[in-house]
Amino acid sequence: MTPIAGLIIAMIAGFMAANGRRAASVVLVPWLVVLAYQSWYIASGRAISPPSTVTQFPSTIGYWFVQVIILAPALGIAAQLGASASRRRAVSASVLARRAWVASALCVAAAVVVIVFGFVLFPHQGGTVAAGHHNANGSPPLIGMVGILGSYIGCAALGVSTLVRRRTSKHAESVTPVRAPATVAARH
């Protein structure tokens, strides 16, 4: 569930918090809420993955490494969406702070919705089925694969868009002649 949660939370944070760094920071707490719930759920033996995935040391390395791989594009998406929103219009620091708080509240709400839908209402789609036997090969559920793929494609698309926009603005600056500012003596 963390890939889908990361993608949803990143999009909310990126569109709401009109600053790249603030948007990325807004993602962390709600995503960690989903991660904590998912880890507890796996450890309690209710998931397809065996509890040793999160409770025994050698097995946990892969699990936490995958979580970092999942968090990275979510932070990138939020930062790029937030940065593009800040370029569109200038806002004051108080407005940025208020928008970040609203985004945080919405992201926490989204995390709760993901938990309710993914673990409670539709557990079969999320791979969080109270399993009689656990899947030892560690393959993620389909919704997890879709979330990871969507996150990386979204992050790559936004990255390409950012690079194209920067290249276009640098090209426009080099083509447009810059006039020297008028001096005080020249005005009189």
N, C-alpha and C positions, 0 to 999 in steps of 0.2 A: 504493500500500500504506500510505502514511502515515495516511490517514483511518481505516482499520480498525485499524491499530496504535494510533493515538491513542485510539480508543474502547475497545479492549480494555485497554490499559495504564491508562487513566484509571479504568476500573471496578475493576481490581485495586488500584490505589493508593488509591482512595477508600474501598473496603471494608476494606483492610488498615491503612492509616495513619489512626488515629482523630483526625485533626486536619486541618482544611482546608488550611492553608498547607503543612504537611508533605506532604500528599497531592499537592498541585499541584507541589511541588518534586520529588517522586519521579518524576513523569511525564517530566520534561525529558530526563534522560540516556537512558533506553531509547528514547524517541521520536526523539531525535537520532541514535541508532545506526541505526534504521530509515531515517531521512532520509538519512544519510550513505551507507548502502548503496544506497538507491534512486537517489540522485544519481550515484554512481559507475556504477551499472548503466546509467543513461540516457547518461551521458558516454561509456561504452565502446561505445555503438552497439548494444546488445543489446535495447533497449526499442522500443516502438512510437513513442514520442516521439523526435524527432531529437536527436542529441547537442548541437546548438546551443541546445537548451532550457536546458541547465545550463552551457554553456561560453562562449557569446557574450553580451556584455553586454546589448544591448537585449532579447534573448529571456529572459535570466535574471531580469529584474525581475518579470515575470508569474509565473514559476515560484516564486520565493521569496515573493512576495505571497500566492500560493495556499497555500503552506506555513504562513504565519502565520495565514491564515484557517482552516486545518485544526487548528492547534495551539490556538487560542483556546478552542473548545468543549471540547477535551480537558482543558485546565486547569480550566475551569469545572466540568465534571462531577466531576473529582477533588476539587476544593475543596469543592463542595457535598456530595458523599457523605462526605468526611472530616469536614466540619463537622457533618453530621447524626449521624455516629457519635460525635463528641465530646459532643454534647448528651445522648445516651442514657446514657452512663456516664462518670464521672470516672476518669481514670487518671493515674498519676504520670509525671513527665518521663522517667524511665528506661524505663518501659514504652512510652511514645510513641516514644522513640528506637529501641528494639528492634523495634517494629512497623514503623517506617519503613525500617529496614534489611532486614527480611524482605520488605516490600513492594517495595523496590528490587530485591532479588534475583529475586523473582517477575516483576517487570516486565521486567527484562533477559532472563529466560528467555522471557517472552512475546514480546519483540522478536525473539529468535532464532527462535522458532517461526514468527512471522509471516514472517520472511525466508525460512526454509526452505520453508514452504508456498507463499508468494506468489511467490517468485522461482525456486525450484528444482523443487518437486513439481508445482505447478499454475500454470505461467507464463501459459497462455492466458487464465485467468480474471482475472489481475492486470494484463493488458496489458503484460506484460514478455516479449514474444516476440522472439526473435532475428529481427528483421524484415528482409525483403529490401528493402522500402522503408518509410520512416518516415511516420507520419501527420502531415501538416503543419498540420492544423487544430487540434491541441492538445486534442482531446476526451479526457477521462479515461476509463479503463476502467469498466465497470459496477460492479465491486467498490469502486472509488474513490468513485463517486457514491453508492452505498449507505452507505459509511462516512461521507461528509460529511453526508448526510441524517440518518442515525442519530445522529451526534454533535450536530447542531443540534437535533433533536427531543428527544434526551435532555437536553441542557443546558436547553432551554426548559421541559421538563416539571419538571425539578428546580428551576429558577428559580421557576416558578409555585408549586410545592409549598413552597418556602422562604418566598415572600411570603405565602401563605395561613397557614402556621404562625406567622409573625411577627405577622400581623394578628390571628389567633386568640389568641395569647398576650397581645398588647396589650389586646385586648378583655376578656379574662379578668382582667387586672390592674386595669382601670378599673372593672369590675363588683364585684370582690371588695373588701370594705372592709379597709383596712389598720389594724391596731390599733397604737397607740403602745406602744413598749417600756416595760416597767415600770421605774420608777426604783429606785434603791437605797433611798431613804427610804420608798417605798410598800411595799416588801417587809417592812420591820421593823415 
